[in-house]
Amino acid sequence: MNELSAIRGGDDSSPHAALHDLQEFLAKALRNRQVRIYEAGGGSASALPLASLNRGSIVVVDIDETQLSNNHYADCKILGDIQTHEFPSDSFDVVVCYNVIEHLVDPDQAIRQFHHALAPGGLLCIGAPNPGSLSGIVTKHTPHWFHVWFYRVILRKRNAGMPGQAPFRTIYHPIVSPRALLAFCSTLGLEATYFNLYIGYMYTSSMETRPLIGWLLAAAIRFMNALTFNRFKLEYGDYHMVLQKPPQ
């Protein structure tokens, strides 16, 4: 992550602390501005610090009708595909795509749509799993039924896989990796201003819900990290990235 290591970010922390750090960054960056927000694949929950923002409006687009019906904070809810749904240029000051791009067949098309909809100086916030982590590798190379089993049995989420409930089918287009995503966004003129690669949700949740399995997983990761001289840090399963569209 040479080109990412110089970008200001968090401290490679837990998922909860990483989200808090991201929210603080966004609250500071958007201070004293009324912002128009687009949550792409927003579903029913927001990663934004909504209470800290002077928001003008929130538009949510999601392909899942159940997720949309559970959303109670959006001013406008649209049932649609973020890969093809087009807004006029200069429609939003912030676009958020959180834990979504890994599920898309054409995430590059979605990002082009975000870039078009952003106002000059606007921010694109992306949260996604790291396909180079152990959880990312396992997710990519195992069938969806295994993901549902893992959520239900290991993470003890009884409704996993039900309509509107994670896990959703994962594609992992090559652009989802942090380095590839940064390179693609830079071709559109988007400049990364924040990056944080942090210990993944799957890793921490396994430790909390199944301590023995979590201990075995941690031992396996330490062994595999040692084999690669800590080059990959396989427990670092998720990342946050914020990119800015150049001001006019």
FITI-792360 format. One record per atom (N, C-alpha, C, CB): z, x, y; residue in one letter. Coordinates in steps of 0.2 Angstrom, whole numbers, plus 2048, in hexadecimal, padded with zeros to 3 digits. Glycine has a CB too. Example, Ala and Ser with C-alpha at 12.3 -4.5 7.8 and 13.67 -1.06 7.14 Angstrom:
2
8278427E4A
82783E7EAA
8278427F0A
82D8397EAA
8238407F5S
8248447FBS
827840800S
81D8467FDS
//
This chain:
248
8008047FAM
800800800M
800804806M
8067FB800M
7FC80A806N
7FC80E80CN
7FB80B813N
7F881480BN
7F6807813E
7F4804819E
7F97FE81BE
7ED801819E
7FD7FC816L
8027F6818L
8097F9819L
8027F2812L
80A7FF817S
811802818S
81380381FS
812808814S
80E804823A
80F80582BA
8107FE82EA
80A80982EA
80F7F982BI
80F7F282FI
8177F082EI
80B7ED82CI
8197EE834R
8207EC834R
8217E6830R
8227EA83BR
8277E782CG
8287E1827G
8307E1825G
8247E2821G
8317DE820G
8387DE81EG
83B7E481AG
8397D8819G
8407E3816D
8437E9813D
8427E980BD
84A7EA815D
83D7E6809D
83C7E5801D
8417E17FED
83B7EC7FED
8437DC801S
84A7D97FFS
8487D37FAS
84D7D6805S
84E7CF7F9S
84D7C97F5S
8497C47F8S
8547C67F3S
8477BF7F4P
8427BA7F7P
8467B67FDP
8417B57F1P
84C7B47FCH
84F7B1802H
84F7B5808H
8567AF7FFH
8517BB807A
8527BF80DA
84B7C1810A
8557C680BA
8467C180CA
83F7C380EA
83C7BD812A
83A7C4808A
83E7B7810L
83B7B1813L
83F7B081AL
83D7AA80FL
8457B281AH
8497B2821H
8467B7825H
8517B481FH
8447BD823D
8417C2827D
83B7C082AD
8417C9823D
8377BD826L
8307BA828L
8317B582DL
82C7B7822L
8367B082CQ
8377AB831Q
8397AE838Q
83C7A682EQ
83E7B3838E
8407B683EE
83A7B9842E
8457BB83CE
8367BC83EF
8307C0841F
82B7BA844F
82C7C383CF
82A7B5841L
8267AF844L
8297AC84AL
8247AA83EL
8307AB849A
8337A884FA
8337AC855A
83B7A684DA
8347B3854K
8337B785AK
82C7B785DK
8367BE858K
8277B8858A
8207B885AA
81E7B285EA
81C7BA854A
8217AC85CL
81E7A685FL
8237A3864L
81D7A185AL
8287A7866R
82D7A586BR
8297A3872R
8327AA86CR
82C79E875N
82A79B87BN
82279987BN
82A7A1881N
820797875R
819794875R
81978E871R
814799871R
816789874Q
815783870Q
80F78486BQ
81377D874Q
810783864V
80C78585FV
80977F85BV
80F78A85BV
80377F85AR
7FF77B855R
7FF77E84ER
7F8779858R
80277B849I
80377E843I
7FE77A83EI
80A77D841I
7FB77E839Y
7F777C834Y
7FA77F82EY
7F077E834Y
7FD77B829E
80077D823E
7FB77B81DE
80777A821E
7F778181BA
7F2780816A
7F578080FA
7ED786817A
7F477A80CG
7F777A805G
7FF779806G
7F677F801G
80177680CG
80877680EG
80C772809G
808773814G
80A76D806G
80E769801G
814766805G
81176D7FCG
81A766802S
81F762805S
825767808S
82375F7FFS
82476D808A
82977280BA
825777810A
82D775806A
829779815S
82677E819S
82A785819S
82677B820S
82678A819A
82979181AA
82A793821A
824796817A
82878F826L
82979082DL
83078F82FL
82478D831L
833792834P
839791837P
83878B83CP
83C79783BP
83778583AL
83577F83EL
83A77E843L
83477983AL
84077E842A
84577D847A
84578284DA
84C77D844A
84278884CS
84278D851S
83C78D855S
84379484ES
837788853L
830789856L
83078385BL
82B788851L
82C784861N
82A77F865N
82377C863N
82A78186DN
82377885ER
81D77685BR
81A77085ER
81F774853R
81477085FG
81076B862G
80E76685DG
80A76D865G
80C768857S
80A764851S
80976884BS
803760853S
80A764845I
80976783FI
80576383BI
81076883BI
7FF767838V
7FA764834V
7FB76782DV
7F3764837V
7FB763828V
7FC765821V
7F676381DV
80276381EV
7F276881AV
7ED766815V
7EF76880EV
7E6769817V
7EE763809D
7F0765803D
7EC7617FED
7F8764801D
7EA7647F8I
7E67617F3I
7EA75C7EFI
7E27667EFI
7F175D7EFD
7F57597EBD
7F87537EED
7FB75E7E8D
7F674D7ECE
7F97477F0E
8007467EFE
7F57417EDE
8037497E9T
80A7487E9T
80E74C7EDT
80C74A7E1T
80C7537EEQ
80F7577F3Q
80E7547FAQ
80B75E7F3Q
8097527FCL
80874F803L
80D749804L
80174C804L
80D7457FFS
81273F7FFS
819741800S
81173A7F9S
81B7477FEN
8227497FFN
82374D805N
82374E7F9N
81E74E809N
81E75180FN
82174D815N
818755812N
82674E818H
82974A81DH
82A74D824H
83074881BH
827753825Y
82775682CY
82075682FY
82A75D82BY
81B75682CA
81475782FA
812751833A
80F757829A
80F752839D
80C74D83DD
80674A83AD
80B750844D
80274E836C
7FC74C834C
7FB74F82DC
7F674E838C
7FA74B828K
7F974D821K
7F274B81EK
7FF74981CK
7EF75081CI
7E874F81AI
7E7751812I
7E375481EI
7E574D80EL
7E374E807L
7DC752807L
7E3748803L
7DC758805G
7D675C805G
7D7763803G
7D475C80CG
7D1766802D
7D176D7FFD
7D1772805D
7CB76E7FBD
7D6776805I
7D677B80BI
7D078080BI
7DD77F80BI
7CD781805Q
7C7785804Q
7C1783808Q
7C57877FDQ
7C177C809T
7BB77980CT
7BC775812T
7B7775807T
7C3773813H
7C476F819H
7C477381FH
7CB76C818H
7C0770824E
7BE77482AE
7C1770830E
7B777582BE
7C5774834F
7C777283BF
7C3775840F
7CE77383CF
7C2772846P
7BF77584CP
7C277C84DP
7BF770852P
7BF780851S
7C1787853S
7C7785858S
7BC78B855S
7CB78A858D
7D178A85DD
7D578385CD
7CE78A864D
7D6781856S
7DA77B854S
7E277D853S
7D877884ES
7E3783851F
7EA785850F
7EC78C852F
7EB785848F
7F378C854D
7F6793856D
7F9796850D
7FB79285BD
7FB79384AV
7FD795844V
7FA79283EV
805795844V
7F8796839V
7F6793833V
7FB79782EV
7EE795832V
7FD792829V
802795824V
7FF79381DV
809792825V
7FE798819C
7FC797812C
80179A80EC
7F579A811C
80679680BY
80B799808Y
80B797800Y
81279780BY
80B79D7FCN
80B79C7F5N
8057977F3N
8117997F2N
7FF7987F6V
7F97947F4V
7F37987F2V
7F87907FBV
7F279E7F5I
7EB7A17F4I
7EB7A37EDI
7EB7A77F9I
7F07A47E9E
7EF7A67E3E
7ED7A17DEE
7F67A97E0E
7ED79B7E1H
7EA7957DDH
7E37937DEH
7EF78F7DEH
7E07977E3L
7D97957E6L
7D47997E2L
7D97967EDL
7CE7957E1V
7C87987DEV
7C579C7E3V
7C47937DBV
7C579A7E9D
7C179D7EFD
7C679E7F5D
7BB79A7F1D
7CB7A37F4P
7D07A47FAP
7CC7A7800P
7D57A87F7P
7C77AB7FFD
7C37AD804D
7C17A8809D
7BE7B2802D
7BE7A3806Q
7BB79D80AQ
7C179A80EQ
7B8798805Q
7C779980AA
7CD79680EA
7CE79A814A
7D3795809A
7CF7A1813I
7D17A5819I
7CC7A581EI
7D27AC816I
7C57A481CR
7C07A3822R
7C179D826R
7B97A381FR
7C3798822Q
7C5791826Q
7CB79282AQ
7C678C820Q
7D0796828F
7D679782CF
7D479B832F
7DB79B828F
7D07A0831H
7CE7A4837H
7CA7A083CH
7C97AA835H
7C679C83AH
7C279883EH
7C6793842H
7BD79483AH
7CB79083FA
7D078B842A
7D578E847A
7D378783DA
7D6795846L
7DB79884AL
7D9799851L
7DD79F847L
7DE798856A
7DC79A85DA
7DD7A185EA
7E1796862A
7D97A4863P
7DA7AB864P
7E17AD865P
7D67AD86BP
7E37B2862G
7EA7B4862G
7EF7B185DG
7ED7B3869G
7EC7AC859G
7F07A8855G
7F27AC84EG
7EC7A2852G
7F67AA84BL
7F97AD845L
7F77AA83EL
8017AE846L
7F67AE839L
7F57AB833L
7FA7AE82EL
7EE7AD830L
7FF7AA82BC
8047AC827C
8037AB820C
80B7A982AC
8037B081CI
8017AF815I
8077B1810I
7FB7B3813I
8097AD80CG
80E7AF807G
80B7AE800G
8157AB807G
80C7B37FCA
8087B37F5A
80C7B87F0A
8017B57F6A
80B7B67EAP
80D7BB7E5P
8097C17E4P
80E7B87DEP
80C7C77E2N
8087CD7E2N
8067CE7DBN
80D7D37E3N
7FF7CD7DAP
7FC7CE7D3P
7FD7D57D0P
7F57CD7D4P
7FF7DA7D4G
8017E07D1G
8087E17CEG
7FF7E67D6G
80C7DC7CFS
8137DC7CCS
8137DA7C5S
8177D77D0S
8187DB7C1L
8197D97BAL
8187D17BAL
81F7DB7B7L
81B7CD7BES
81A7C67BES
8137C47BFS
81F7C27C3S
8107C77C4G
8097C67C5G
8047C87C0G
8067CA7CBG
8057CD7BCI
8017CF7B6I
8027CA7B1I
8037D67B4I
8087C87AFV
8097C37AAV
8067BD7ACV
8117C27A9V
8077BA7B2T
8047B47B4T
7FD7B47B3T
8067B27BBT
7FA7B97B5K
7F27BA7B5K
7F07B97AEK
7F07C07B9K
7F37BC7A9H
7F17BD7A2H
7F47B879DH
7F17C47A0H
7F77B37A0T
7FA7AE79BT
7F87A779DT
8027AF79BT
7F77A3798P
7F579C79AP
7FA79879EP
7F3798793P
7F87927A1H
7FC78E7A5H
80278B7A1H
7F87897A8H
80178979BW
806786797W
80C78B797W
804784790W
80B792796F
810797796F
81479779DF
80D79E794F
8117967A2H
8147967A9H
8197907A9H
80F7967AEH
81678A7A7V
81B7847A7V
8217857A2V
81677E7A4V
82078879CW
825789798W
82A78E79BW
82378D791W
82879379FF
82C7987A2F
8317957A7F
82879E7A5F
82D7907ABY
83178D7B0Y
8367887ADY
82C7897B5Y
8357857A8R
8397807A5R
83F7837A1R
83577B7A1R
83D78879DV
84278B798V
84679179CV
83E78D792V
84279579FI
84679B7A2I
8497997A9I
8417A17A2I
8457967ADL
8477957B4L
84B78E7B4L
8427957B9L
84B78A7AER
84F7847AER
84D77F7B3R
8567857AER
84677E7B4K
8437797B9K
8407747B4K
83E77C7BEK
84476E7B3R
8427697AER
83B7667B0R
8477647ADR
83A7657B6N
8347627B9N
82E7667B9N
83575E7BFN
82E76C7B8A
8297717B8A
82376E7B5A
82B7787B5A
81D76F7B9G
81776D7B6G
8157667B7G
81676E7AFG
81A7627B9M
81975B7BBM
81575A7C1M
8207577BBM
8127547C3P
80E7537C9P
8127557CFP
80B74C7C9P
80F75A7D3G
81275C7D9G
8177617D8G
8157567DCG
8187647D2Q
81D7697D0Q
81A76F7CEQ
8227667CBQ
81D7757D0A
81B77B7CEA
81D77C7C6A
81E7817D2A
8197807C3P
8147857C5P
80D7817C5P
81478B7C0P
8097837CAF
8027817CAF
7FE7867C7F
8007807D2F
7F87847C5R
7F37897C2R
7F178F7C7R
7ED7857C0R
7F27957C4T
7F179B7C8T
7EA79E7C6T
7F67A07C7T
7E67A07CBI
7E07A37CBI
7E07AA7CBI
7DB7A07D0I
7E37AD7D1Y
7E47B47D2Y
7DD7B77D4Y
7E77B87CDY
7D97B47D8H
7D37B77DBH
7D57BE7DDH
7D07B37E1H
7D07C37DCP
7D27CA7DEP
7D47CB7E5P
7CC7CE7DDP
7D27C67EAI
7D47C77F1I
7DC7C67F2I
7D07C27F5I
7DF7C37EDV
7E67C27EEV
7EB7C87EEV
7E97BD7E8V
7E97CE7ECS
7ED7D47ECS
7ED7D67F3S
7E97DA7E8S
7F37D87F5P
7F47DA7FCP
7EF7DE800P
7FB7DD7FDP
7ED7E47FCR
7E87E87FFR
7E17E5800R
7E87EF7FBR
7DF7E17FBA
7D97DE7FBA
7D97D8801A
7D77DB7F5A
7DF7D5801L
7DF7D0806L
7DF7D380DL
7E67CC805L
7E27D880EL
7E27DC815L
7DB7DE817L
7E77E2815L
7D87E1812A
7D17E3813A
7CC7DD815A
7CE7E780DA
7CD7D8811F
7C87D2813F
7CA7CF819F
7C97CD80DF
7D07CE81BC
7D27CB821C
7D07D0827C
7DA7CA822C
7D07D6826S
7CE7DB82BS
7C67DA82DS
7CF7E282AS
7C27D8828T
7BB7D7829T
7BA7D182ET
7B77D6822T
7BF7CC82EL
7BE7C6832L
7C17C8839L
7C27C082FL
7C47CE83AG
7C77CF840G
7CF7CE841G
7C47CC846G
7D27CC83BL
7D97CA83BL
7DD7D183AL
7DA7C5835L
7E27D283EE
7E67D883EE
7ED7D683BE
7E67DB845E
7EF7DA836A
7F57D9833A
7FB7DC838A
7F67DD82CA
8007D7839T
8057D983DT
80C7D983AT
8067D5843T
80C7D7834Y
8127D7830Y
8107D7828Y
8167D0832Y
8147DB825F
8137DB81DF
81A7DC81AF
80E7E081BF
81C7D9815N
8227DA811N
8207D880AN
8287D6814N
8217DE805L
8217DD7FEL
8287DD7FCL
81C7E37FBL
82A7D87F8Y
8317D77F6Y
8327D57EFY
8347D27FBY
8387D67EDI
83A7D47E6I
8387CD7E4I
8417D67E4I
8347CB7DFG
8327C57DEG
8367BF7DCG
82C7C57D9G
8347B97DDY
8387B37DCY
8397B37D4Y
8357AD7DEY
8347B47D0M
8357B47C9M
83A7B97C6M
82E7B57C5M
83A7BF7C9Y
83F7C47C7Y
8467C17C9Y
83D7CA7CAY
8477C07CFT
84E7BE7D1T
8507B77CET
84E7BD7D9T
84C7B27CDS
84E7AC7C9S
8507AD7C2S
8487A77CAS
84C7B27BFS
84E7B37B8S
8557B67B7S
8487B87B5S
8567BB7BCM
85D7BE7BCM
8627B97BDM
85D7C37C1M
8617B47C1E
8667AF7C3E
8677AA7BDE
8647AB7C9E
8617A77BAT
8627A27B6T
8637A47AET
85C79E7B6T
8607AA7ADR
8617AD7A6R
8637B47A7R
85A7AC7A2R
86A7B57A8P
86C7BC7A9P
86A7C17A3P
8737BD7AAP
86A7BF79DL
8687C4798L
8617C5798L
86A7C1791L
85D7C0799I
8557C1799I
8547C579FI
8527BB799I
8587C47A5G
8567C77ABG
8587CF7AAG
85B7C47B1G
85E7D07A7W
85F7D77A6W
85A7DB7A1W
8667D87A2W
8587D879CL
8527DB798L
84C7DC79CL
8517D6792L
84A7D77A1L
8447D77A5L
8457DD7AAL
8437D17A9L
84B7DE7ADA
84C7E37B1A
84C7EA7AEA
8537E37B4A
84E7EA7A8A
84E7F17A4A
8477F27A2A
8527F079DA
8437ED7A0A
83C7EE79FA
8387F17A5A
8387E879CA
8397EE7ABI
8367F07B1I
8387F77B3I
8387EB7B7I
83E7F97B2R
8407FF7B4R
83C8047B0R
8488007B3R
83C8037A9F
8388077A5F
8318087A7F
83980579DF
82E8027A8M
8268027AAM
8258067B1M
8247FB7AAM
82A8057B5N
82A8087BCN
82A8107BBN
82F8067C1N
82F8127B6A
8308197B5A
82981C7B2A
83581A7B0A
8268187AEL
82081B7ABL
81A81C7B0L
81D8167A5L
81A8187B5T
8158197BBT
81881C7C1T
8138127BDT
81E8207C0F
8218247C5F
82281F7CBF
81D82A7C7F
8248197CAN
8268147CFN
8208137D4N
82C8167D3N
81A8137D1R
8148137D6R
81380B7D7R
80E8157D2R
8158077D3F
8138007D4F
8197FB7D5F
8107FD7CDF
81F7FD7D3K
8257F97D5K
8247F27D2K
8267F97DCK
8247F17CCL
8227EB7C9L
8267E57CAL
8217EC7C1L
82C7E67CDE
8307E07CEE
82F7DD7D5E
8387E27CEE
82A7E07D9Y
8297DE7E0Y
8237D97DFY
8277E47E4Y
8257D37DEG
8207CD7DBG
81D7C97E1G
8247C97D7G
8207CA7E7D
81D7C57ECD
81C7C97F3D
8227BF7EDD
8187C67F7Y
8177C97FEY
8167C4803Y
8127CE7FEY
8187C6809H
8167C280FH
8127C7814H
81D7C0813H
80D7C3817M
8087C781CM
8077C2821M
8027C9818M
8077C5828V
8057C182EV
8007C5831V
80B7C0832V
7FA7C2832L
7F47C5836L
7F37C183CL
7EE7C4831L
7F07C5841Q
7EF7C2848Q
7E77C2849Q
7F37C584DQ
7E57BC84CK
7DE7BC84EK
7DE7BF855K
7DB7B484EK
7D97C3857P
7DA7C785DP
7D97C2863P
7D47CC85EP
7DD7C3868P
7DD7BF86EP
7D67C0871P
7E27C1873P
7D47BB875Q
7CD7BC878Q
7CD7C187EQ
7CB7B587BQ
//
